[in-house]
Amino acid sequence: MAYTSLHDHLDGGLRANTIIEIANKKNIHLPSENEDELKKWFFENISTKKNQVFKKFELTISVMQDEDSIERITYESVQDLREDNVEYAELRYAPLQHISQDLMPQQVVDAVNRGLINAEIDFGGEFYSILCAMRQNNDSDQVAELAINNINTKVIGFDLAGPEFMNPPSKHLKATNLINNSGIGLTIHAGEAADLSYIEDAVFNCKTQRIGHGWQIIEGCQEIDNIYYPKSKIAEYIIANQIPLEICISSNAKSGASSVTFESHPAVKLLRSGFNVTLNSDNRLMAKTKLSNEFKIAKDKGLTDEEEIQLIKNSVNARFTNLN
């Protein structure tokens, strides 16, 4: 079965052996130079409260500071996705996190674009990128302008990522307004590590077209017989307008951002309740997963064959390439 991936972080899906190889060339310290041990380090001991998940991104980003490495990692990500039968993906990354060694933001975008194009030639499929602004910083309008300036390349989306709590989406209203007046798609991380108000802010104030994660919409619902019924304006609006939720079960359970577990994750129940759920892998390295595994997890939670087909259709319909 062919998959569509809407929420996959480029800096969260590196191969461990690639990290080791680049780190050795650049004298970057690693917690282990054994591939299996390094994979285990990325997967274990993740706690948002202790800032561990972001420390792990600091390491992956440190090996993505030159054009060749960025292009290679992008190329390998597409290859890995294709091996998992992903035929379409929107890979996201924060370009301004890759300029600590004198790259210009446009050079970062160009390197990613080359990786996507060359991988498509070699492995097939259709692959694009989403540029992320880090919501704890004050440079989101710069990232928005960079995305708009690359609208005729592989860039098709803009995202607000990073620490959600205390960084509401409307802090970046200038950037989201720029995107909403362009042909670029808008998605915002919301409802992963903060309360329902962050989803409300992303939808009502920033006019996001998709929601990254968003599973905490259940706070605006009443659960009766395993079905979520809206009891808030935001939940009613999301169902009525079928705003896609970019759900990432493994990552949500492992990130430490909330108390949700594999057992308690509401993904399947949200789908059955009428929400426009899509399944995604988020950070394949940190969560030790891939998209086919996310569908297996959902199957283990009772997902039927018909519901699996619906999930795939939801992702296809939510592609940002459908905007134009």
C-alpha positions as CSV (number, residue, x, y, z in Angstrom):
1,M,0.0,0.0,0.0
2,A,1.4,3.4,-1.0
3,Y,1.6,6.1,1.7
4,T,1.6,9.9,1.9
5,S,3.6,11.5,4.6
6,L,2.7,15.0,5.7
7,H,4.7,15.5,8.9
8,D,8.3,14.3,8.8
9,H,11.2,16.3,10.2
10,L,14.3,16.1,8.1
11,D,16.5,16.6,11.1
12,G,14.6,13.9,13.0
13,G,15.1,11.1,10.5
14,L,18.8,10.8,9.9
15,R,20.6,7.5,9.6
16,A,22.8,6.8,12.6
17,N,25.7,5.6,10.4
18,T,25.5,8.9,8.5
19,I,25.6,10.9,11.7
20,I,28.7,8.9,12.8
21,E,30.4,9.4,9.5
22,I,29.9,13.2,9.2
23,A,30.6,13.7,12.9
24,N,34.0,11.9,12.6
25,K,34.9,14.1,9.6
26,K,34.0,17.3,11.5
27,N,35.3,16.3,14.9
28,I,31.8,16.4,16.5
29,H,31.5,14.6,19.8
30,L,29.0,11.8,19.9
31,P,27.5,9.9,22.9
32,S,28.5,6.7,21.0
33,E,30.2,5.8,17.7
34,N,28.4,2.4,17.7
35,E,25.5,2.6,15.4
36,D,23.1,0.5,17.5
37,E,24.1,2.3,20.7
38,L,23.6,5.7,19.0
39,K,20.1,4.7,17.8
40,K,19.3,3.7,21.4
41,W,20.6,7.0,22.7
42,F,18.3,8.9,20.3
43,F,15.3,6.8,21.3
44,E,15.7,6.6,25.1
45,N,15.5,9.1,27.9
46,I,13.5,11.7,26.1
47,S,11.8,14.3,28.3
48,T,10.6,17.7,27.1
49,K,10.7,19.0,30.7
50,K,14.4,18.2,30.9
51,N,14.9,19.5,27.3
52,Q,16.3,16.2,26.2
53,V,14.4,16.0,23.0
54,F,15.8,19.3,21.8
55,K,19.3,18.3,22.9
56,K,19.0,15.4,20.4
57,F,18.0,17.7,17.7
58,E,21.0,19.9,18.5
59,L,23.2,16.9,17.6
60,T,21.5,16.0,14.3
61,I,21.5,19.7,13.3
62,S,25.2,19.9,14.1
63,V,26.0,17.5,11.2
64,M,23.8,19.4,8.8
65,Q,25.8,22.6,8.5
66,D,27.3,22.3,5.0
67,E,25.6,21.9,1.6
68,D,27.0,18.4,0.9
69,S,25.8,17.0,4.2
70,I,22.4,18.6,4.0
71,E,21.9,17.3,0.4
72,R,23.1,13.8,1.4
73,I,20.8,13.6,4.4
74,T,17.8,14.8,2.3
75,Y,18.6,12.2,-0.4
76,E,18.9,9.4,2.1
77,S,15.6,10.4,3.8
78,V,13.8,10.1,0.5
79,Q,15.5,6.7,-0.2
80,D,14.4,5.5,3.3
81,L,10.8,6.8,2.8
82,R,10.6,5.1,-0.6
83,E,11.8,1.8,0.9
84,D,8.8,2.2,3.3
85,N,6.5,2.6,0.3
86,V,6.0,6.3,0.8
87,E,5.2,7.7,-2.6
88,Y,4.6,11.4,-1.6
89,A,6.1,13.3,1.4
90,E,6.5,16.8,2.6
91,L,9.8,17.0,4.6
92,R,10.1,19.8,7.0
93,Y,13.1,21.6,8.5
94,A,14.2,24.9,10.0
95,P,16.6,26.6,7.5
96,L,17.9,29.1,10.0
97,Q,19.2,26.3,12.2
98,H,21.6,25.3,9.5
99,I,23.6,28.5,9.1
100,S,26.0,28.4,12.0
101,Q,29.0,27.7,9.7
102,D,28.5,30.5,7.2
103,L,25.8,29.1,4.9
104,M,23.2,31.5,3.7
105,P,19.5,30.5,4.2
106,Q,19.0,30.2,0.4
107,Q,22.0,27.8,0.2
108,V,20.3,25.6,2.8
109,V,17.1,25.5,0.8
110,D,19.0,24.9,-2.5
111,A,20.9,21.9,-0.9
112,V,17.6,20.4,0.3
113,N,16.0,20.9,-3.1
114,R,18.9,19.1,-4.8
115,G,18.6,16.2,-2.5
116,L,14.9,15.9,-3.2
117,I,15.3,16.2,-6.9
118,N,18.2,13.8,-7.2
119,A,16.4,11.2,-5.0
120,E,13.2,11.5,-7.0
121,I,15.3,10.7,-10.2
122,D,16.8,7.7,-8.5
123,F,13.9,6.3,-6.5
124,G,10.8,7.8,-7.9
125,G,7.9,9.3,-5.9
126,E,7.1,13.0,-5.3
127,F,8.8,14.9,-2.5
128,Y,8.6,18.5,-1.3
129,S,9.7,20.6,1.7
130,I,8.1,22.7,4.4
131,L,10.1,25.5,6.0
132,C,9.9,25.8,9.8
133,A,10.2,28.8,11.9
134,M,11.2,28.2,15.5
135,R,8.4,29.7,17.6
136,Q,10.8,30.6,20.5
137,N,12.7,33.0,18.2
138,N,11.7,36.3,16.5
139,D,12.7,35.5,12.9
140,S,9.6,33.8,11.6
141,D,8.8,36.5,9.1
142,Q,12.3,35.9,7.6
143,V,11.5,32.2,7.2
144,A,8.1,33.1,5.7
145,E,9.7,35.3,3.1
146,L,12.2,32.6,2.3
147,A,9.4,30.2,1.7
148,I,7.5,32.6,-0.5
149,N,10.6,33.4,-2.5
150,N,11.0,29.7,-3.2
151,I,7.4,29.0,-4.2
152,N,8.5,27.8,-7.6
153,T,10.9,25.3,-6.2
154,K,10.3,22.3,-3.9
155,V,9.1,24.5,-1.1
156,I,5.3,24.2,-0.6
157,G,4.7,24.9,3.1
158,F,5.5,26.9,6.2
159,D,5.3,25.7,9.8
160,L,5.8,26.9,13.3
161,A,7.8,24.4,15.3
162,G,9.8,24.2,18.5
163,P,8.8,24.5,22.2
164,E,5.0,25.0,22.1
165,F,4.2,26.0,25.7
166,M,4.5,29.8,26.3
167,N,5.0,30.4,22.5
168,P,1.5,30.7,21.1
169,P,1.1,30.8,17.3
170,S,-0.2,34.4,17.2
171,K,3.2,35.5,18.5
172,H,4.1,35.0,14.8
173,L,1.0,36.6,13.2
174,K,3.0,38.7,10.8
175,A,4.6,35.5,9.4
176,T,1.4,33.6,9.1
177,N,-0.3,36.6,7.5
178,L,2.4,36.6,4.9
179,I,1.9,32.9,4.2
180,N,-1.9,33.2,4.0
181,N,-1.5,35.8,1.3
182,S,0.8,33.6,-0.8
183,G,0.4,30.2,-2.5
184,I,2.3,28.5,0.3
185,G,0.6,26.1,2.6
186,L,0.4,26.8,6.3
187,T,0.6,24.2,9.1
188,I,1.3,24.9,12.7
189,H,2.4,22.6,15.6
190,A,-0.4,22.9,18.1
191,G,-2.0,20.6,20.6
192,E,1.1,18.5,21.1
193,A,2.7,20.0,24.3
194,A,0.2,22.7,25.3
195,D,-3.5,23.1,26.0
196,L,-6.5,23.6,23.7
197,S,-6.0,27.3,23.5
198,Y,-3.0,26.8,21.3
199,I,-5.1,25.0,18.7
200,E,-7.7,27.7,18.9
201,D,-5.0,30.3,18.3
202,A,-3.6,28.4,15.4
203,V,-7.0,28.0,13.7
204,F,-8.9,31.2,14.6
205,N,-6.1,33.8,14.6
206,C,-3.4,32.3,12.3
207,K,-5.8,30.6,9.9
208,T,-3.8,27.4,9.7
209,Q,-4.8,25.0,7.0
210,R,-3.5,21.9,8.9
211,I,-2.5,21.2,12.5
212,G,0.7,19.5,13.4
213,H,-0.3,16.8,15.9
214,G,-3.5,18.4,17.4
215,W,-4.5,15.3,19.3
216,Q,-5.3,17.5,22.3
217,I,-8.4,18.6,20.6
218,I,-10.0,15.9,22.8
219,E,-9.9,18.6,25.6
220,G,-12.6,20.3,23.6
221,C,-14.7,17.2,23.3
222,Q,-16.9,15.0,25.4
223,E,-16.2,11.2,25.1
224,I,-19.2,9.0,25.1
225,D,-18.9,5.3,24.2
226,N,-15.4,5.8,22.7
227,I,-16.6,8.7,20.4
228,Y,-15.5,12.3,20.8
229,Y,-18.4,14.8,20.6
230,P,-17.4,18.5,20.3
231,K,-18.3,20.6,23.3
232,S,-16.3,23.6,22.2
233,K,-16.3,26.1,19.3
234,I,-12.9,24.9,18.2
235,A,-13.7,21.2,18.1
236,E,-16.9,22.0,16.2
237,Y,-15.0,24.2,13.7
238,I,-12.3,21.6,13.1
239,I,-14.9,18.9,12.3
240,A,-17.1,21.1,10.3
241,N,-14.2,22.3,8.2
242,Q,-12.4,19.0,8.2
243,I,-9.1,20.6,9.1
244,P,-6.4,17.9,8.9
245,L,-4.7,16.7,12.0
246,E,-1.2,15.5,11.4
247,I,-1.2,12.7,14.1
248,C,2.1,11.1,15.1
249,I,1.4,8.3,17.6
250,S,4.9,7.0,18.4
251,S,6.4,10.5,18.6
252,N,3.6,11.8,20.9
253,A,4.1,8.8,23.2
254,K,7.9,9.1,23.3
255,S,8.6,12.8,23.2
256,G,7.8,13.5,26.8
257,A,5.7,16.5,25.7
258,S,2.6,15.2,27.4
259,S,1.3,12.3,29.4
260,V,-0.2,10.5,26.4
261,T,0.9,6.8,25.9
262,F,0.7,4.3,23.1
263,E,-2.3,2.8,24.9
264,S,-4.1,6.0,25.6
265,H,-3.5,7.8,22.3
266,P,-6.8,8.9,20.8
267,A,-5.8,8.7,17.1
268,V,-8.2,5.9,16.1
269,K,-11.1,7.2,18.2
270,L,-10.6,10.7,16.7
271,L,-10.9,9.2,13.2
272,R,-14.1,7.3,14.2
273,S,-15.5,10.5,15.7
274,G,-15.3,12.3,12.3
275,F,-12.1,14.2,12.6
276,N,-9.8,14.5,9.6
277,V,-7.0,12.4,10.9
278,T,-3.8,11.6,9.0
279,L,-1.0,9.4,10.3
280,N,2.6,10.5,10.2
281,S,6.0,9.5,11.5
282,D,7.3,12.9,12.7
283,N,10.9,12.0,13.8
284,R,11.8,8.6,12.5
285,L,15.1,8.4,14.4
286,M,14.0,9.8,17.8
287,A,10.8,7.8,17.8
288,K,12.4,4.7,16.2
289,T,9.5,4.4,13.7
290,K,8.5,4.7,10.1
291,L,5.1,5.4,8.5
292,S,4.2,1.8,7.9
293,N,4.9,1.2,11.7
294,E,2.4,4.0,12.6
295,F,-0.3,2.2,10.6
296,K,0.7,-1.1,12.4
297,I,0.3,0.6,15.7
298,A,-3.1,1.9,14.7
299,K,-4.1,-1.6,13.5
300,D,-3.1,-2.9,16.9
301,K,-5.5,-0.4,18.4
302,G,-8.3,-1.8,16.3
303,L,-8.1,0.1,13.0
304,T,-10.1,-1.7,10.3
305,D,-9.0,-2.1,6.6
306,E,-11.7,0.5,5.6
307,E,-10.4,2.9,8.2
308,E,-6.8,2.4,6.9
309,I,-8.0,3.3,3.4
310,Q,-9.7,6.4,4.9
311,L,-6.5,7.5,6.6
312,I,-4.6,7.2,3.4
313,K,-7.2,9.2,1.5
314,N,-7.2,11.9,4.2
315,S,-3.4,12.3,3.7
316,V,-3.7,12.5,-0.1
317,N,-6.5,15.1,0.1
318,A,-4.5,17.2,2.6
319,R,-1.4,17.5,0.4
320,F,-0.2,21.1,0.0
321,T,0.2,20.4,-3.7
322,N,-3.6,20.4,-3.9
323,L,-3.6,24.1,-3.2
324,N,-2.7,25.3,-6.7
